[in-house]
Amino acid sequence: MRPNRAAETNLRGAAPLFAALGDQTRLALVARLSAGGPHSIARLTVGSAITRQAITKHLHVLSAAGLVRHTRRGREQLWQLEPGRLETAHKFLAEISRQWDTRLTRLRNLVENS
């Protein structure tokens, strides 16, 4: 069964979001930002074997997906989470879960009534 146009549009819009979250380092950055508020790149690299340059590249990928944003404070950039975008991911996954539940219920009813 082919999804309708609105579902395809939503899927295309969600793809960059999930692609950004699909990397272990970026997912860890999102977790750190969600737990501790805005952080500088220097603070995000503390305790990590990853360079500041690499962290910066990952933050820019997250920014392009709308998951984080930065503000400048003096010479420092502070990065913070965009919780609305995570809510979009949550809603998208909840809809997929609902669809699977519906299909599994149909399958169970078919098997039980056969």
Secondary structure as the mmCIF struct_conf table of DSSP 4:
data_model
#
loop_
_struct_conf.conf_type_id
_struct_conf.id
_struct_conf.beg_label_comp_id
_struct_conf.beg_label_asym_id
_struct_conf.beg_label_seq_id
_struct_conf.end_label_comp_id
_struct_conf.end_label_asym_id
_struct_conf.end_label_seq_id
HELX_LH_PP_P HELX_LH_PP_P1 ARG A 2 ASN A 4
HELX_RH_AL_P HELX_RH_AL_P1 ARG A 5 LEU A 21
TURN_TY1_P TURN_TY1_P1 GLY A 22 GLY A 22
BEND BEND1 ASP A 23 ASP A 23
HELX_RH_AL_P HELX_RH_AL_P2 GLN A 24 GLY A 36
STRN STRN1 HIS A 39 SER A 40
HELX_RH_AL_P HELX_RH_AL_P3 ILE A 41 THR A 45
TURN_TY1_P TURN_TY1_P2 VAL A 46 GLY A 47
BEND BEND2 ALA A 49 ILE A 50
HELX_RH_AL_P HELX_RH_AL_P4 ARG A 52 ALA A 64
TURN_TY1_P TURN_TY1_P3 ALA A 65 GLY A 66
BEND BEND3 LEU A 67 LEU A 67
STRN STRN2 VAL A 68 ARG A 73
TURN_TY1_P TURN_TY1_P4 GLY A 74 ARG A 75
STRN STRN3 GLU A 76 LEU A 81
HELX_RH_AL_P HELX_RH_AL_P5 PRO A 83 GLU A 112
TURN_TY1_P TURN_TY1_P5 ASN A 113 ASN A 113
#
